[in-house]
């Protein structure tokens, strides 16, 4: 019975109308995400944010004189092997644009498309990466067929460690991250940057955990307590962050959590139960920083899609809006032409000006430092996920302050 219910829910998710009335002549864009498994909630909420981005584009007239953008979801069950299967299904449907994220998934797609596009130069496929954060994707593994619309791990850790070095109370830091490309990158960058910026800070622990596998974080919390850490720096997301903070709360651990992804879907629910004042995070934007137009837009989309989040994950809007702008600029939906149009393109989004760097297809964009606080405090009008707590802006770092060095040697096809 349980298996039937799960299959029914997945089918319902995949049948969900994602971007209004889907015209017969719409341009299809595949969204490959996890709609089953431990990160299903994150997949569903990301899908709704992408759908809202498509709604916004279509409400403005779509692309190429009235053609709508249609988001077509594919469930990769959260693993690279299944990703390759559904990627092939998307290409078999002649879908030539793919949106996805998560670093191990992004590596699989980038590698596959590099080979596919070399063999099928007349029908190439372009990968629009909303948030896979392994720096290698725009550095040593950069590809013409890949564009990243979010700051990568080194950029984010640089912002977070700059913020942490100013806090004299931080003396001992424990690192805990997920054991895959992104988590490993966060661990490496954190050790390098913290030591370089504050010689007096001690790294008292450095754990890598299996992605989405740990159910009981009490043993890790015991290690954190024994280390004497006053702070925890983590790139964990999803259940791997929610359960970690829950275990910390239950044990009475008083360390402050400095995170990269605590605002990501599902985590606010897990951390609101107690000690919310000891969680700070980075994020691309928040509804509590929105003007009146964007605020109404997000609340309307939240009602339409019955989302638990405020649909304020800005990279999702960047992906679809910039794709539409590139098509309209070139007057064409050909992926090669669109890719060249995306290079160097600016995005005047609600967080401030950002741009897609041509040399490595890395988005250069502002980053917010946010603190979890009770609704009603100054700057906290809207809560997160019905918790009574929301994200308050501590500081906003402009894009021009977050420009990493170029470490990409890219081969480009003829225009």
ChimeraX attribute file (.defattr): number of C-alpha atoms within 10 A of each C-alpha:
attribute: neighborCount
match mode: 1-to-1
recipient: residues
	/A:1	6
	/A:2	7
	/A:3	8
	/A:4	9
	/A:5	10
	/A:6	12
	/A:7	13
	/A:8	11
	/A:9	14
	/A:10	17
	/A:11	13
	/A:12	11
	/A:13	16
	/A:14	16
	/A:15	11
	/A:16	13
	/A:17	16
	/A:18	23
	/A:19	23
	/A:20	15
	/A:21	12
	/A:22	17
	/A:23	12
	/A:24	9
	/A:25	11
	/A:26	16
	/A:27	19
	/A:28	19
	/A:29	23
	/A:30	24
	/A:31	26
	/A:32	27
	/A:33	27
	/A:34	27
	/A:35	25
	/A:36	19
	/A:37	13
	/A:38	17
	/A:39	20
	/A:40	18
	/A:41	18
	/A:42	21
	/A:43	25
	/A:44	23
	/A:45	23
	/A:46	26
	/A:47	27
	/A:48	27
	/A:49	26
	/A:50	27
	/A:51	28
	/A:52	27
	/A:53	27
	/A:54	27
	/A:55	24
	/A:56	18
	/A:57	22
	/A:58	22
	/A:59	13
	/A:60	11
	/A:61	13
	/A:62	21
	/A:63	23
	/A:64	17
	/A:65	9
	/A:66	14
	/A:67	16
	/A:68	27
	/A:69	26
	/A:70	25
	/A:71	27
	/A:72	22
	/A:73	26
	/A:74	21
	/A:75	24
	/A:76	23
	/A:77	20
	/A:78	22
	/A:79	16
	/A:80	17
	/A:81	12
	/A:82	17
	/A:83	24
	/A:84	18
	/A:85	13
	/A:86	19
	/A:87	23
	/A:88	16
	/A:89	14
	/A:90	22
	/A:91	17
	/A:92	10
	/A:93	11
	/A:94	14
	/A:95	20
	/A:96	20
	/A:97	22
	/A:98	23
	/A:99	26
	/A:100	25
	/A:101	25
	/A:102	21
	/A:103	22
	/A:104	18
	/A:105	22
	/A:106	26
	/A:107	21
	/A:108	16
	/A:109	25
	/A:110	22
	/A:111	14
	/A:112	14
	/A:113	23
	/A:114	17
	/A:115	10
	/A:116	16
	/A:117	15
	/A:118	12
	/A:119	11
	/A:120	11
	/A:121	11
	/A:122	10
	/A:123	16
	/A:124	21
	/A:125	23
	/A:126	25
	/A:127	25
	/A:128	25
	/A:129	27
	/A:130	27
	/A:131	20
	/A:132	23
	/A:133	28
	/A:134	25
	/A:135	22
	/A:136	18
	/A:137	24
	/A:138	25
	/A:139	19
	/A:140	13
	/A:141	18
	/A:142	23
	/A:143	22
	/A:144	23
	/A:145	23
	/A:146	27
	/A:147	28
	/A:148	27
	/A:149	28
	/A:150	28
	/A:151	28
	/A:152	24
	/A:153	26
	/A:154	22
	/A:155	20
	/A:156	24
	/A:157	27
	/A:158	20
	/A:159	20
	/A:160	24
	/A:161	21
	/A:162	15
	/A:163	13
	/A:164	18
	/A:165	20
	/A:166	11
	/A:167	9
	/A:168	10
	/A:169	10
	/A:170	19
	/A:171	18
	/A:172	18
	/A:173	27
	/A:174	23
	/A:175	23
	/A:176	24
	/A:177	24
	/A:178	24
	/A:179	17
	/A:180	16
	/A:181	17
	/A:182	24
	/A:183	25
	/A:184	19
	/A:185	22
	/A:186	30
	/A:187	24
	/A:188	16
	/A:189	18
	/A:190	26
	/A:191	17
	/A:192	12
	/A:193	18
	/A:194	22
	/A:195	15
	/A:196	13
	/A:197	15
	/A:198	17
	/A:199	10
	/A:200	14
	/A:201	16
	/A:202	16
	/A:203	20
	/A:204	19
	/A:205	17
	/A:206	18
	/A:207	17
	/A:208	15
	/A:209	17
	/A:210	11
	/A:211	17
	/A:212	18
	/A:213	11
	/A:214	12
	/A:215	10
	/A:216	13
	/A:217	18
	/A:218	17
	/A:219	10
	/A:220	16
	/A:221	21
	/A:222	14
	/A:223	15
	/A:224	25
	/A:225	18
	/A:226	11
	/A:227	15
	/A:228	15
	/A:229	23
	/A:230	19
	/A:231	23
	/A:232	22
	/A:233	26
	/A:234	26
	/A:235	26
	/A:236	25
	/A:237	26
	/A:238	23
	/A:239	23
	/A:240	24
	/A:241	27
	/A:242	21
	/A:243	20
	/A:244	22
	/A:245	27
	/A:246	22
	/A:247	19
	/A:248	22
	/A:249	18
	/A:250	11
	/A:251	13
	/A:252	12
	/A:253	17
	/A:254	14
	/A:255	22
	/A:256	19
	/A:257	22
	/A:258	25
	/A:259	24
	/A:260	23
	/A:261	18
	/A:262	28
	/A:263	29
	/A:264	19
	/A:265	25
	/A:266	22
	/A:267	22
	/A:268	27
	/A:269	17
	/A:270	20
	/A:271	25
	/A:272	24
	/A:273	14
	/A:274	12
	/A:275	19
	/A:276	21
	/A:277	15
	/A:278	17
	/A:279	22
	/A:280	24
	/A:281	24
	/A:282	25
	/A:283	26
	/A:284	19
	/A:285	25
	/A:286	24
	/A:287	26
	/A:288	18
	/A:289	19
	/A:290	16
	/A:291	10
	/A:292	10
	/A:293	8
	/A:294	14
	/A:295	17
	/A:296	13
	/A:297	15
	/A:298	20
	/A:299	16
	/A:300	15
	/A:301	21
	/A:302	19
	/A:303	11
	/A:304	11
	/A:305	18
	/A:306	12
	/A:307	17
	/A:308	17
	/A:309	23
	/A:310	25
	/A:311	28
	/A:312	25
	/A:313	24
	/A:314	22
	/A:315	26
	/A:316	25
	/A:317	24
	/A:318	21
	/A:319	21
	/A:320	25
	/A:321	20
	/A:322	21
	/A:323	23
	/A:324	22
	/A:325	21
	/A:326	23
	/A:327	21
	/A:328	17
	/A:329	15
	/A:330	14
	/A:331	14
	/A:332	14
	/A:333	19
	/A:334	17
	/A:335	20
	/A:336	22
	/A:337	17
	/A:338	22
	/A:339	23
	/A:340	17
	/A:341	19
	/A:342	23
	/A:343	20
	/A:344	16
	/A:345	17
	/A:346	17
	/A:347	19
	/A:348	11
	/A:349	16
	/A:350	15
	/A:351	21
	/A:352	15
	/A:353	15
	/A:354	22
	/A:355	21
	/A:356	22
	/A:357	19
	/A:358	17
	/A:359	17
	/A:360	24
	/A:361	27
	/A:362	28
	/A:363	28
	/A:364	26
	/A:365	26
	/A:366	22
	/A:367	25
	/A:368	23
	/A:369	23
	/A:370	24
	/A:371	24
	/A:372	26
	/A:373	23
	/A:374	22
	/A:375	18
	/A:376	13
	/A:377	11
	/A:378	10
	/A:379	16
	/A:380	22
	/A:381	16
	/A:382	21
	/A:383	22
	/A:384	25
	/A:385	19
	/A:386	14
	/A:387	16
	/A:388	17
	/A:389	26
	/A:390	29
	/A:391	28
	/A:392	26
	/A:393	21
	/A:394	14
	/A:395	13
	/A:396	17
	/A:397	15
	/A:398	17
	/A:399	18
	/A:400	13
	/A:401	13
	/A:402	18
	/A:403	15
	/A:404	14
	/A:405	7
	/A:406	12
	/A:407	15
	/A:408	17
	/A:409	15
	/A:410	16
	/A:411	10
	/A:412	11
	/A:413	11
	/A:414	6
	/A:415	7
